């Protein structure tokens, strides 16, 4: 069995599986992935980062009335392994594509039959899964987002593998998971940390890495992420928040791995979104001003609905109380 599939099969059960079904995420135990495989992945990421043309700056695209607008996240670089050329000379990641992706998806389906991840043999699996390498050279961060924001996106499961050597708290770059109205979980990107979470449910961000520390460091923040597609995602009944749902009685449903909350998460966590956008693009920068205007544009139609505004007040009160019922 592929090392990553074996790691998931060995640990994604029992209490971790229950946490997954209850909260939509879990962190696999340290040492789950064998050190030989982890070292191979880290080495290939490091070597390919220094190969001209392999990595490009990470960008986010906003759809404006005037057309699409791309903003660059500084100090964050990525390599999409979808093409065979991008994997040239990367034997460990080539094995991941040749049979590992299908085996991981099969294991996840066996553990949680509701996922219905799409599985194809061999290289055809690349049509139903995405793999990206990421290197942060210091100072960069990601704002709040879900990996599956809306249809027609088909992402259902995110598997993130962190490979930062000699990570220390002063280096920053932690992943923060935010279950809706639940307690945030801060996860260090240390070697080897593996995190599974629902792409269509879990809001998350990456904290800034420390520029001063990385200016002297020999190791950047390194990781890779796999996204698995499913046909059982973004169904109409799972996406739209209707007028009949805007009641206190519906709040437990939104807190129970329900993707309906995506349409209102920005409004419930409005201050947190603003702070993360400033962290990502820099205080007072043109990119920050643009991203904040886009953020406000998302909020505007929500705040014109009196019933929804009243419901948002209930949700913010629930968030502030810090109480999360045992669902």
Secondary structure, DSSP 4 states (H G I P E B T S, - for coil): --HHHHHHHHHSSHHHHHHHHHHSEEEPPTT-S-HHHHHHHHHHHHHHHTSTTS-EEEEEEEEETTEEEEEEEEEEEEEETTSTGGGTT-HHHHHIIIIIHHHHHHHHHHH-TTS-B---SGGGGGGTEEEEEEEE-SS--EEEE-S--STT--EEEEEEEE-BTT--GGGB--EEEE-TTS--EEE--BTTEEEEEETTT-EEEEPPBPHHHHHH-S--EEEEEEEEEBSSSS-HHHH---GGG-SGGGHHHHTTT-GGGGGTHHHHTHHHHHHHHHHHH-TT-HHHHHHHHHHHHHHHHHHT-HHHHHHHHHHHHHHHHT-----
